[in-house]
Amino acid sequence: MIHVTDTKLLRFVSKRRIGFWGVAFKPGTDDTRESPILKIVSELLLRRSSTRSRIVYLDNHV
């Protein structure tokens, strides 16, 4: 993970809409348990960002 100061992060994410695709990290499933992105999403929500996520299956051959 990239480390930045809270001030810089807050300035970047405050009042922005941030989307995440493929929140589930296990192939062929919609299981989000232990997904590494969940920590990032919770941090962004604490910093007043609007987040949205989609679970999309991507084939390994794409």
Jmol script that loads the backbone (N, CA, C; Angstrom):
load data "model"
ATOM      1  N   MET A   1       0.839  -1.176   0.000  1.00  0.00           N
ATOM      2  CA  MET A   1       0.000   0.000   0.000  1.00  0.00           C
ATOM      3  C   MET A   1       0.885   1.241   0.000  1.00  0.00           C
ATOM      4  N   ILE A   2       0.473   2.256  -0.710  1.00  0.00           N
ATOM      5  CA  ILE A   2       1.210   3.508  -0.748  1.00  0.00           C
ATOM      6  C   ILE A   2       0.898   4.290   0.521  1.00  0.00           C
ATOM      7  N   HIS A   3       1.934   4.796   1.171  1.00  0.00           N
ATOM      8  CA  HIS A   3       1.741   5.569   2.395  1.00  0.00           C
ATOM      9  C   HIS A   3       1.783   7.059   2.081  1.00  0.00           C
ATOM     10  N   VAL A   4       0.764   7.771   2.513  1.00  0.00           N
ATOM     11  CA  VAL A   4       0.710   9.224   2.368  1.00  0.00           C
ATOM     12  C   VAL A   4       0.210   9.808   3.681  1.00  0.00           C
ATOM     13  N   THR A   5       0.465  11.082   3.884  1.00  0.00           N
ATOM     14  CA  THR A   5      -0.016  11.709   5.108  1.00  0.00           C
ATOM     15  C   THR A   5      -1.531  11.845   5.063  1.00  0.00           C
ATOM     16  N   ASP A   6      -2.150  11.872   6.234  1.00  0.00           N
ATOM     17  CA  ASP A   6      -3.604  12.010   6.304  1.00  0.00           C
ATOM     18  C   ASP A   6      -4.083  13.288   5.633  1.00  0.00           C
ATOM     19  N   THR A   7      -3.317  14.360   5.755  1.00  0.00           N
ATOM     20  CA  THR A   7      -3.713  15.628   5.145  1.00  0.00           C
ATOM     21  C   THR A   7      -3.777  15.508   3.634  1.00  0.00           C
ATOM     22  N   LYS A   8      -2.764  14.902   3.037  1.00  0.00           N
ATOM     23  CA  LYS A   8      -2.753  14.730   1.583  1.00  0.00           C
ATOM     24  C   LYS A   8      -3.879  13.804   1.140  1.00  0.00           C
ATOM     25  N   LEU A   9      -4.090  12.736   1.881  1.00  0.00           N
ATOM     26  CA  LEU A   9      -5.145  11.792   1.531  1.00  0.00           C
ATOM     27  C   LEU A   9      -6.515  12.451   1.638  1.00  0.00           C
ATOM     28  N   LEU A  10      -6.742  13.185   2.714  1.00  0.00           N
ATOM     29  CA  LEU A  10      -8.025  13.844   2.901  1.00  0.00           C
ATOM     30  C   LEU A  10      -8.292  14.846   1.782  1.00  0.00           C
ATOM     31  N   ARG A  11      -7.284  15.584   1.388  1.00  0.00           N
ATOM     32  CA  ARG A  11      -7.443  16.564   0.313  1.00  0.00           C
ATOM     33  C   ARG A  11      -7.786  15.856  -1.008  1.00  0.00           C
ATOM     34  N   PHE A  12      -7.200  14.695  -1.230  1.00  0.00           N
ATOM     35  CA  PHE A  12      -7.442  13.963  -2.475  1.00  0.00           C
ATOM     36  C   PHE A  12      -8.823  13.318  -2.522  1.00  0.00           C
ATOM     37  N   VAL A  13      -9.259  12.708  -1.418  1.00  0.00           N
ATOM     38  CA  VAL A  13     -10.484  11.906  -1.451  1.00  0.00           C
ATOM     39  C   VAL A  13     -11.725  12.618  -0.939  1.00  0.00           C
ATOM     40  N   SER A  14     -11.576  13.732  -0.284  1.00  0.00           N
ATOM     41  CA  SER A  14     -12.724  14.409   0.301  1.00  0.00           C
ATOM     42  C   SER A  14     -13.735  14.802  -0.778  1.00  0.00           C
ATOM     43  N   LYS A  15     -14.981  14.404  -0.550  1.00  0.00           N
ATOM     44  CA  LYS A  15     -16.101  14.728  -1.438  1.00  0.00           C
ATOM     45  C   LYS A  15     -15.931  14.191  -2.855  1.00  0.00           C
ATOM     46  N   ARG A  16     -15.213  13.095  -3.017  1.00  0.00           N
ATOM     47  CA  ARG A  16     -15.074  12.464  -4.334  1.00  0.00           C
ATOM     48  C   ARG A  16     -15.819  11.139  -4.338  1.00  0.00           C
ATOM     49  N   ARG A  17     -16.193  10.714  -5.514  1.00  0.00           N
ATOM     50  CA  ARG A  17     -16.796   9.396  -5.682  1.00  0.00           C
ATOM     51  C   ARG A  17     -15.704   8.470  -6.194  1.00  0.00           C
ATOM     52  N   ILE A  18     -15.483   7.396  -5.490  1.00  0.00           N
ATOM     53  CA  ILE A  18     -14.426   6.456  -5.847  1.00  0.00           C
ATOM     54  C   ILE A  18     -15.068   5.085  -6.042  1.00  0.00           C
ATOM     55  N   GLY A  19     -14.784   4.460  -7.166  1.00  0.00           N
ATOM     56  CA  GLY A  19     -15.370   3.158  -7.461  1.00  0.00           C
ATOM     57  C   GLY A  19     -14.338   2.048  -7.424  1.00  0.00           C
ATOM     58  N   PHE A  20     -14.781   0.871  -7.081  1.00  0.00           N
ATOM     59  CA  PHE A  20     -13.921  -0.310  -7.047  1.00  0.00           C
ATOM     60  C   PHE A  20     -14.604  -1.423  -7.824  1.00  0.00           C
ATOM     61  N   TRP A  21     -13.885  -2.032  -8.732  1.00  0.00           N
ATOM     62  CA  TRP A  21     -14.392  -3.170  -9.498  1.00  0.00           C
ATOM     63  C   TRP A  21     -13.662  -4.417  -9.030  1.00  0.00           C
ATOM     64  N   GLY A  22     -14.381  -5.517  -8.959  1.00  0.00           N
ATOM     65  CA  GLY A  22     -13.742  -6.774  -8.590  1.00  0.00           C
ATOM     66  C   GLY A  22     -13.364  -6.831  -7.126  1.00  0.00           C
ATOM     67  N   VAL A  23     -14.261  -6.414  -6.253  1.00  0.00           N
ATOM     68  CA  VAL A  23     -13.983  -6.410  -4.819  1.00  0.00           C
ATOM     69  C   VAL A  23     -13.712  -7.826  -4.316  1.00  0.00           C
ATOM     70  N   ALA A  24     -14.416  -8.805  -4.861  1.00  0.00           N
ATOM     71  CA  ALA A  24     -14.142 -10.200  -4.511  1.00  0.00           C
ATOM     72  C   ALA A  24     -12.844 -10.602  -5.199  1.00  0.00           C
ATOM     73  N   PHE A  25     -11.929 -11.163  -4.454  1.00  0.00           N
ATOM     74  CA  PHE A  25     -10.619 -11.464  -5.030  1.00  0.00           C
ATOM     75  C   PHE A  25     -10.422 -12.942  -5.330  1.00  0.00           C
ATOM     76  N   LYS A  26     -11.448 -13.743  -5.082  1.00  0.00           N
ATOM     77  CA  LYS A  26     -11.350 -15.172  -5.363  1.00  0.00           C
ATOM     78  C   LYS A  26     -12.034 -15.442  -6.697  1.00  0.00           C
ATOM     79  N   PRO A  27     -11.360 -16.093  -7.630  1.00  0.00           N
ATOM     80  CA  PRO A  27     -11.933 -16.338  -8.959  1.00  0.00           C
ATOM     81  C   PRO A  27     -13.257 -17.100  -8.898  1.00  0.00           C
ATOM     82  N   GLY A  28     -14.218 -16.652  -9.703  1.00  0.00           N
ATOM     83  CA  GLY A  28     -15.479 -17.360  -9.836  1.00  0.00           C
ATOM     84  C   GLY A  28     -16.411 -17.269  -8.643  1.00  0.00           C
ATOM     85  N   THR A  29     -16.249 -16.280  -7.785  1.00  0.00           N
ATOM     86  CA  THR A  29     -17.089 -16.164  -6.601  1.00  0.00           C
ATOM     87  C   THR A  29     -17.395 -14.704  -6.306  1.00  0.00           C
ATOM     88  N   ASP A  30     -18.420 -14.476  -5.503  1.00  0.00           N
ATOM     89  CA  ASP A  30     -18.703 -13.122  -5.049  1.00  0.00           C
ATOM     90  C   ASP A  30     -18.321 -12.954  -3.578  1.00  0.00           C
ATOM     91  N   ASP A  31     -17.461 -13.826  -3.082  1.00  0.00           N
ATOM     92  CA  ASP A  31     -17.022 -13.827  -1.688  1.00  0.00           C
ATOM     93  C   ASP A  31     -16.058 -12.666  -1.435  1.00  0.00           C
ATOM     94  N   THR A  32     -16.435 -11.754  -0.571  1.00  0.00           N
ATOM     95  CA  THR A  32     -15.565 -10.610  -0.264  1.00  0.00           C
ATOM     96  C   THR A  32     -14.855 -10.757   1.081  1.00  0.00           C
ATOM     97  N   ARG A  33     -15.102 -11.856   1.800  1.00  0.00           N
ATOM     98  CA  ARG A  33     -14.428 -12.038   3.091  1.00  0.00           C
ATOM     99  C   ARG A  33     -12.917 -11.994   2.909  1.00  0.00           C
ATOM    100  N   GLU A  34     -12.258 -11.261   3.768  1.00  0.00           N
ATOM    101  CA  GLU A  34     -10.797 -11.122   3.767  1.00  0.00           C
ATOM    102  C   GLU A  34     -10.259 -10.467   2.500  1.00  0.00           C
ATOM    103  N   SER A  35     -11.100  -9.806   1.748  1.00  0.00           N
ATOM    104  CA  SER A  35     -10.628  -9.098   0.560  1.00  0.00           C
ATOM    105  C   SER A  35      -9.753  -7.929   0.996  1.00  0.00           C
ATOM    106  N   PRO A  36      -8.548  -7.808   0.450  1.00  0.00           N
ATOM    107  CA  PRO A  36      -7.636  -6.736   0.856  1.00  0.00           C
ATOM    108  C   PRO A  36      -8.207  -5.335   0.622  1.00  0.00           C
ATOM    109  N   ILE A  37      -9.110  -5.190  -0.312  1.00  0.00           N
ATOM    110  CA  ILE A  37      -9.637  -3.864  -0.639  1.00  0.00           C
ATOM    111  C   ILE A  37     -10.575  -3.336   0.442  1.00  0.00           C
ATOM    112  N   LEU A  38     -11.141  -4.207   1.273  1.00  0.00           N
ATOM    113  CA  LEU A  38     -12.095  -3.766   2.286  1.00  0.00           C
ATOM    114  C   LEU A  38     -11.484  -2.781   3.275  1.00  0.00           C
ATOM    115  N   LYS A  39     -10.227  -2.960   3.614  1.00  0.00           N
ATOM    116  CA  LYS A  39      -9.560  -2.024   4.531  1.00  0.00           C
ATOM    117  C   LYS A  39      -9.437  -0.643   3.877  1.00  0.00           C
ATOM    118  N   ILE A  40      -9.111  -0.618   2.607  1.00  0.00           N
ATOM    119  CA  ILE A  40      -8.979   0.652   1.890  1.00  0.00           C
ATOM    120  C   ILE A  40     -10.334   1.347   1.802  1.00  0.00           C
ATOM    121  N   VAL A  41     -11.386   0.594   1.494  1.00  0.00           N
ATOM    122  CA  VAL A  41     -12.722   1.177   1.402  1.00  0.00           C
ATOM    123  C   VAL A  41     -13.143   1.770   2.743  1.00  0.00           C
ATOM    124  N   SER A  42     -12.897   1.051   3.836  1.00  0.00           N
ATOM    125  CA  SER A  42     -13.293   1.573   5.151  1.00  0.00           C
ATOM    126  C   SER A  42     -12.520   2.843   5.501  1.00  0.00           C
ATOM    127  N   GLU A  43     -11.244   2.903   5.139  1.00  0.00           N
ATOM    128  CA  GLU A  43     -10.459   4.122   5.377  1.00  0.00           C
ATOM    129  C   GLU A  43     -11.004   5.290   4.564  1.00  0.00           C
ATOM    130  N   LEU A  44     -11.383   5.044   3.331  1.00  0.00           N
ATOM    131  CA  LEU A  44     -11.939   6.110   2.494  1.00  0.00           C
ATOM    132  C   LEU A  44     -13.274   6.607   3.042  1.00  0.00           C
ATOM    133  N   LEU A  45     -14.090   5.691   3.541  1.00  0.00           N
ATOM    134  CA  LEU A  45     -15.367   6.098   4.118  1.00  0.00           C
ATOM    135  C   LEU A  45     -15.160   6.954   5.361  1.00  0.00           C
ATOM    136  N   LEU A  46     -14.136   6.641   6.140  1.00  0.00           N
ATOM    137  CA  LEU A  46     -13.816   7.461   7.310  1.00  0.00           C
ATOM    138  C   LEU A  46     -13.412   8.870   6.902  1.00  0.00           C
ATOM    139  N   ARG A  47     -12.902   8.999   5.691  1.00  0.00           N
ATOM    140  CA  ARG A  47     -12.432  10.301   5.207  1.00  0.00           C
ATOM    141  C   ARG A  47     -13.465  10.979   4.301  1.00  0.00           C
ATOM    142  N   ARG A  48     -14.715  10.633   4.478  1.00  0.00           N
ATOM    143  CA  ARG A  48     -15.843  11.296   3.816  1.00  0.00           C
ATOM    144  C   ARG A  48     -15.877  11.138   2.301  1.00  0.00           C
ATOM    145  N   SER A  49     -15.456  10.022   1.804  1.00  0.00           N
ATOM    146  CA  SER A  49     -15.575   9.753   0.370  1.00  0.00           C
ATOM    147  C   SER A  49     -16.832   8.935   0.119  1.00  0.00           C
ATOM    148  N   SER A  50     -17.338   9.044  -1.069  1.00  0.00           N
ATOM    149  CA  SER A  50     -18.457   8.213  -1.482  1.00  0.00           C
ATOM    150  C   SER A  50     -17.868   7.055  -2.279  1.00  0.00           C
ATOM    151  N   THR A  51     -18.111   5.829  -1.839  1.00  0.00           N
ATOM    152  CA  THR A  51     -17.541   4.685  -2.541  1.00  0.00           C
ATOM    153  C   THR A  51     -18.651   3.803  -3.096  1.00  0.00           C
ATOM    154  N   ARG A  52     -18.354   3.150  -4.191  1.00  0.00           N
ATOM    155  CA  ARG A  52     -19.253   2.172  -4.807  1.00  0.00           C
ATOM    156  C   ARG A  52     -18.405   0.983  -5.218  1.00  0.00           C
ATOM    157  N   SER A  53     -19.014  -0.177  -5.214  1.00  0.00           N
ATOM    158  CA  SER A  53     -18.260  -1.353  -5.642  1.00  0.00           C
ATOM    159  C   SER A  53     -19.129  -2.231  -6.527  1.00  0.00           C
ATOM    160  N   ARG A  54     -18.473  -2.995  -7.357  1.00  0.00           N
ATOM    161  CA  ARG A  54     -19.134  -3.963  -8.228  1.00  0.00           C
ATOM    162  C   ARG A  54     -18.324  -5.254  -8.161  1.00  0.00           C
ATOM    163  N   ILE A  55     -19.024  -6.355  -8.167  1.00  0.00           N
ATOM    164  CA  ILE A  55     -18.351  -7.642  -8.216  1.00  0.00           C
ATOM    165  C   ILE A  55     -18.450  -8.133  -9.653  1.00  0.00           C
ATOM    166  N   VAL A  56     -17.312  -8.228 -10.298  1.00  0.00           N
ATOM    167  CA  VAL A  56     -17.259  -8.590 -11.713  1.00  0.00           C
ATOM    168  C   VAL A  56     -16.303  -9.764 -11.866  1.00  0.00           C
ATOM    169  N   TYR A  57     -16.718 -10.789 -12.582  1.00  0.00           N
ATOM    170  CA  TYR A  57     -15.839 -11.925 -12.842  1.00  0.00           C
ATOM    171  C   TYR A  57     -15.050 -11.664 -14.113  1.00  0.00           C
ATOM    172  N   LEU A  58     -13.734 -11.734 -14.003  1.00  0.00           N
ATOM    173  CA  LEU A  58     -12.860 -11.578 -15.167  1.00  0.00           C
ATOM    174  C   LEU A  58     -12.144 -12.888 -15.423  1.00  0.00           C
ATOM    175  N   ASP A  59     -12.217 -13.367 -16.623  1.00  0.00           N
ATOM    176  CA  ASP A  59     -11.538 -14.597 -17.010  1.00  0.00           C
ATOM    177  C   ASP A  59     -10.032 -14.361 -17.012  1.00  0.00           C
ATOM    178  N   ASN A  60      -9.263 -15.361 -16.633  1.00  0.00           N
ATOM    179  CA  ASN A  60      -7.797 -15.246 -16.621  1.00  0.00           C
ATOM    180  C   ASN A  60      -7.220 -14.985 -18.002  1.00  0.00           C
ATOM    181  N   HIS A  61      -7.971 -15.289 -19.054  1.00  0.00           N
ATOM    182  CA  HIS A  61      -7.462 -15.134 -20.415  1.00  0.00           C
ATOM    183  C   HIS A  61      -7.714 -13.749 -20.989  1.00  0.00           C
ATOM    184  N   VAL A  62      -8.281 -12.866 -20.204  1.00  0.00           N
ATOM    185  CA  VAL A  62      -8.582 -11.513 -20.694  1.00  0.00           C
ATOM    186  C   VAL A  62      -7.348 -10.659 -20.588  1.00  0.00           C
TER     187      VAL A  62
END
end "model"
wireframe off; spacefill off
backbone 0.3
color backbone group
